[in-house]
């Protein structure tokens, strides 16, 4: 195998492992499987996620507490791209979230956006070290974008264009430390 081919195979393998990390995240979240969800993050990871900004343990507690108020919910991942540079990568993955709240009865939230991640390969395992959840839109059973709700959440990352969008930040930083 030539060095060029070996490098290409290594990049393809890294991208596949990064995609598997994204799927561990969604499956762990939707099944409330803490160990599986936690495996998508490295120790010390920071998540900036719809008003929550903090470490991975705090994020998981926050997210599971939110989902306990729902009867059903699913996270879907769609478009995905990752840029691999050695043991560091930046990824952007579009998501669609659908959830039905216990109260008010049959209140449904549908939202879409992107997960913008910086990942690292440590001890052979790819996982998230910084995540910014960029909310593109939200519809809470009103058939309209809920800009008023979005405006109340000062920490919510919203979409932008070159160069202001978080997907262009290198390296990605999920919060100011």
C-alpha positions as CSV (number, residue, x, y, z in Angstrom):
1,X,0.0,0.0,0.0
2,X,1.4,3.4,-0.9
3,X,1.7,6.1,1.7
4,X,-0.9,8.2,-0.1
5,X,-3.4,5.3,0.0
6,X,-2.7,4.6,3.6
7,X,-3.3,8.3,4.5
8,X,-6.6,8.2,2.6
9,X,-7.7,5.1,4.3
10,X,-6.8,6.6,7.7
11,X,-8.9,9.7,7.0
12,X,-11.9,7.6,5.9
13,X,-11.5,5.5,9.1
14,X,-11.3,8.6,11.3
15,X,-14.4,10.1,9.6
16,X,-16.3,6.8,10.2
17,X,-15.3,6.7,13.8
18,X,-16.4,10.4,14.2
19,X,-19.8,9.5,12.7
20,X,-20.1,6.6,15.1
21,X,-19.4,9.1,18.0
22,X,-22.3,11.3,16.7
23,X,-24.6,8.2,16.7
24,X,-23.5,7.2,20.3
25,X,-24.6,10.7,21.3
26,X,-28.1,10.4,19.8
27,X,-28.7,6.9,20.9
28,X,-27.4,7.5,24.4
29,X,-29.6,10.7,24.7
30,X,-32.7,9.0,23.3
31,X,-32.4,5.9,25.5
32,X,-31.2,7.9,28.5
33,X,-28.2,5.7,28.6
34,X,-25.7,7.7,30.6
35,X,-22.7,5.5,29.8
36,X,-23.3,5.5,26.1
37,X,-23.9,9.2,25.9
38,X,-20.9,9.9,28.1
39,X,-18.7,7.8,25.7
40,X,-19.3,10.5,23.0
41,X,-17.3,13.0,25.1
42,X,-13.8,13.1,26.5
43,X,-13.1,14.0,30.1
44,X,-13.3,17.7,30.5
45,X,-15.5,18.3,27.5
46,X,-17.6,21.5,27.3
47,X,-21.1,21.7,25.8
48,X,-22.8,24.9,24.9
49,X,-26.3,23.7,24.4
50,X,-29.5,25.8,24.2
51,X,-28.9,27.9,27.3
52,X,-26.6,25.4,29.1
53,X,-22.9,26.0,29.0
54,X,-20.7,23.7,31.1
55,X,-18.9,20.4,31.5
56,X,-20.2,17.1,30.1
57,X,-21.4,15.7,33.5
58,X,-23.5,18.8,34.1
59,X,-24.8,18.8,30.6
60,X,-25.9,15.2,30.8
61,X,-27.7,15.9,34.1
62,X,-29.3,19.0,32.6
63,X,-30.4,17.2,29.4
64,X,-31.8,14.1,31.2
65,X,-33.8,16.4,33.6
66,X,-35.2,18.2,30.6
67,X,-36.2,15.0,28.8
68,X,-37.9,13.6,32.0
69,X,-40.6,16.1,31.3
70,X,-41.4,14.6,27.9
71,X,-43.3,11.5,27.0
72,X,-41.4,10.9,23.8
73,X,-38.5,12.4,22.0
74,X,-36.0,11.7,19.3
75,X,-32.8,13.3,18.0
76,X,-32.1,12.7,14.2
77,X,-28.7,13.4,12.6
78,X,-28.6,14.3,8.9
79,X,-25.9,16.2,7.0
80,X,-22.5,15.6,8.4
81,X,-19.0,16.7,7.5
82,X,-15.7,16.3,9.4
83,X,-12.3,17.8,8.8
84,X,-9.6,15.6,10.2
85,X,-6.1,16.9,11.0
86,X,-4.1,14.2,12.8
87,X,-5.7,13.6,16.1
88,X,-8.0,16.6,16.0
89,X,-11.1,17.1,14.0
90,X,-13.8,19.6,13.5
91,X,-17.3,18.4,12.6
92,X,-20.6,19.9,11.7
93,X,-23.7,17.7,11.9
94,X,-27.3,18.8,11.2
95,X,-29.9,17.7,13.7
96,X,-33.7,17.5,13.9
97,X,-35.3,17.2,17.4
98,X,-38.9,16.2,18.0
99,X,-40.3,15.9,21.6
100,X,-43.7,15.7,23.2
101,X,-44.1,17.2,26.6
102,X,-46.2,15.7,29.5
103,X,-47.7,19.1,30.3
104,X,-49.4,20.7,28.5
105,X,-50.7,17.5,27.1
106,X,-49.5,16.8,23.6
107,X,-47.4,19.9,23.4
108,X,-44.8,19.2,20.8
109,X,-41.5,20.8,20.2
110,X,-39.7,20.5,16.8
111,X,-36.4,22.1,16.3
112,X,-33.5,22.0,13.9
113,X,-30.0,23.1,13.9
114,X,-26.4,21.9,13.9
115,X,-23.9,20.4,16.3
116,X,-20.5,22.1,15.7
117,X,-17.8,20.0,17.4
118,X,-14.1,19.8,18.0
119,X,-13.1,16.3,18.6
120,X,-9.9,14.6,19.5
121,X,-8.5,11.1,19.2
122,X,-7.2,10.0,22.6
123,X,-5.9,6.5,23.2
124,X,-7.4,5.6,19.8
125,X,-10.9,6.9,20.6
126,X,-12.6,9.8,18.9
127,X,-14.8,11.9,21.2
128,X,-16.1,15.4,21.6
129,X,-14.0,18.0,23.5
130,X,-16.0,21.1,22.6
131,X,-19.6,21.3,21.3
132,X,-21.7,24.3,20.3
133,X,-25.4,23.5,19.5
134,X,-26.5,26.0,16.9
135,X,-30.3,26.5,16.8
136,X,-31.5,27.2,13.3
137,X,-35.2,27.2,14.0
138,X,-37.8,26.1,16.5
139,X,-41.5,25.4,16.2
140,X,-43.4,24.7,19.4
141,X,-46.7,23.5,17.8
142,X,-47.4,27.0,16.5
143,X,-46.3,26.5,12.9
144,X,-44.1,29.5,13.2
145,X,-40.5,30.2,14.2
146,X,-40.4,31.0,17.9
147,X,-38.1,34.1,17.8
148,X,-39.5,35.4,21.1
149,X,-38.5,32.2,22.9
150,X,-35.1,32.2,21.2
151,X,-34.5,35.8,22.2
152,X,-35.0,34.9,25.9
153,X,-32.1,32.5,25.9
154,X,-29.0,34.7,25.7
155,X,-26.6,31.7,25.6
156,X,-28.3,30.0,22.6
157,X,-26.0,29.9,19.6
158,X,-27.9,30.9,16.5
159,X,-27.0,30.6,12.9
160,X,-24.8,33.1,11.2
161,X,-22.8,33.3,8.0
162,X,-19.1,33.5,7.1
163,X,-17.2,34.2,9.3
164,X,-19.5,34.7,12.3
165,X,-21.1,31.2,12.3
166,X,-19.5,28.9,14.9
167,X,-18.8,26.3,12.3
168,X,-15.9,28.5,11.0
169,X,-14.2,28.9,14.4
170,X,-10.9,27.1,14.5
171,X,-10.2,25.8,17.0
172,X,-13.8,25.6,18.2
173,X,-14.3,27.0,21.7
174,X,-17.7,26.2,23.3
175,X,-17.3,28.8,26.1
176,X,-15.1,31.4,27.4
177,X,-12.9,29.9,30.1
